[in-house]
Amino acid sequence: MLELRLVQGSLLKKVLEAIKELVTDANFDCSGTGFSLQAMDSSHVALVALLLRSEGFEHYRCDRNLSMGMNLGNMAKMLRCAGNDDIITIKADDGSDTVTFMFESPNQDKIADFEMKLMDIDSEHLGIPDSEYQAIVRMPSSEFSRICKDLSSIGDTVIISVTKEGVKFSTAGDIGTANIVCRQNKTVDKLRNLPL
């Protein structure tokens, strides 16, 4: 039996919207540690590795390890039916070929449930090696998204280079070139050094 209750349902909606463009079908693996997905895009260029830890759920029950093959486009369609403030519960019985998504409004005046057929997907888990990186950049995902969107109107590819002065995003296309430089923010360093 699998039963996961996520109070921040919008989190799952946002994650699915982000990865459904890269991966069409994938296995969601549920274990005692969390709800995870690992899949490559169709051209084998990008690897998506997602883990929603069990501690992040209000209620987390996974009696035994379970792998559920899902079409991410269809899953995203179902999740679009949930309000941004809705509580999302995911349920599946052992040996079942369906998964149920239940959406509850915060004041519980509306409850909706959707059942989706599971798929049989062959996949292998890829080992992601620990790597030493020359640079690690932390920035708000909304800012990164905005920069990529702005540059996509100029060129098809973006070159990201990192120096001590900051992070430079560059592109070139038929109509010209563009560069955006993000300088290091001192408040980020101060926040990083605060005790937890």
N, C-alpha and C positions, 0 to 999 in steps of 0.2 A: 504494500500500500504506500502510495506517495501522496502527501498533502503538504503544500507549501503556501503560506499566507504572507503576502507582501503588502505592507501598509502603504509604502510609496510606490503605487502601481505605475506612476508616470516614469519611474526609473526603467522598468522593464520595457515600456513602450518606446522610450528614447533609444535604448540599447538595440532593440530589434530594428527600428527605423535606420539606425546607423549601419548594421551589418547585413541587412537583407539585400543591399545593392552588391555586396561582394560575394555572398554565399547564398545559393538558392535552397539547397537541401542539406540538413546536417543532423547529427545525433546529439541530443541533449542527454548528458550523463548525470545521474543523480546518485550521490553517495552520502555517507555520514558527514563529509566535510562541506558539501555544497552542491550546487546546481551548475554544471559546466558544459561548455561546448568547445570543440576544437575542429576547425575545418579550413580547407584551402579554397581559394576562389577557382573558377573554372580554368583560368589560364595558368594556374600554379605559380602565381607571383606573390600573392598576399596570404598570410596565415592569420586566421582569427582565433584567438584563444581568450575565452571568457570564463570567469568564475564568479558566481554569486555565492558568497560564503553563507553557511547555514546560520551564522549569528546575525546576518542582515535581515532575516525573516522573523516576523512576529511569532509564527508557528512553523516548525520544520519537522516533518515526519517522513523518513525514508527507511522503511523496514529492511530493504535489501537493495543492493546496487541495481540500478535500472537504466537502460538505454532506450531513449525514445526518438525515433526518426521523424523529423518534421520538415515540412516545406515552410521556409521562413517568410515567404510572401504571404501565404495563407495565414500563418500565425500572426503576422503584422496586421492583416485585415481584421482578424478577430479582436486584437488588442486595440484597434482604432475605435471599437465599439465601447471601450471603457473610458470613463471620464478621467481627466488628469488627477483628480483627487480620490478616485475610486481605489478601494482595497481589492487586490487581485489574489485569488486563490487558484492554485493549479492542483488538480487531483487526477490520479491514475491508479487503477487496481492492478494487482499483479497479474500478468498474462493477458491484460486487456489490449485491444488494438485501437483504443481511443484514449484521448486525454481531454479533460474538462477544464475550461477556464470559467471562473465565476467572478463577477464584478459586483461589488457592493458600494453604494454611495456612502459617504462618511456618516450621514445621519440614518443610514440603513432603511431609507424609504423606497429604495429601488435596488433590486437584486436581479442580475441577469446571468444566465449560464449558457455557454457555448461548448459543443463537443466537436472535436476534430479527429479525423482518422489519422493514425500513425502510419509511417512508411517504414519499409525494410531497407535500410541504407547500409551498404558496405563501407566501412571507413577504418582507417588505422590511426592510432595515436602517434603523433610525431614527437620525438624528444626535442624540446627547445633547449639548446645548450646555454649555459651561463656564459655571458660575453663580457669582455672589458670594452667599454666605450670611451672614445676620446672626449666626448662631450655628452652631457645630459641636460636637456632643456625642459623646464616645467613652465607651462603657460595655460591659461584658460582655453578649454576646447572651443568655446564660442569665438575667441579671438583668432585661433588657428583656422577655424572654419571660414571666418570672414575674410581672412587674408587669402586663402586658397580660392574662395569664390571670386574675390576681386581680381586676382591674377588670371583666373580662367578665362576672363573676357579678353585677355591679351594673347595668351599662349596656351599650348596644350600640356606643357610640362613645367614643373617648378624645381629649381635648384635651391637647396637649403644649405647655407654655409654658416659656420659658427666661429666667431673670433672672440677675443676678450672684450671687444666693444659691444657685441650683441649677436643677434641672429639675423641673417640676411636671406630674404626670399626673393628669387629672381626668376624672370621668365622672358621669353622673346617669341614674337609671332609676326605675322604678315603686316600688322599695323604698327609695330614698334616693340619697345622693350619696357619692362617695369621692374622696379626694385622696391622692396619694403624692408626696413631695418627696425627690429625691436631691440631696444637697449635694455640692459639688465636693470631690473627694478629693485631698488634698495629695500623697500618694504617687504618684499618676498624673502630676502635674506634675514631680515629681523624676525619675521614670523617663523621661519624655519628653525631659528635658534631658540625659540621659546620652549620651556619645559612642557612636557605633555601631562 
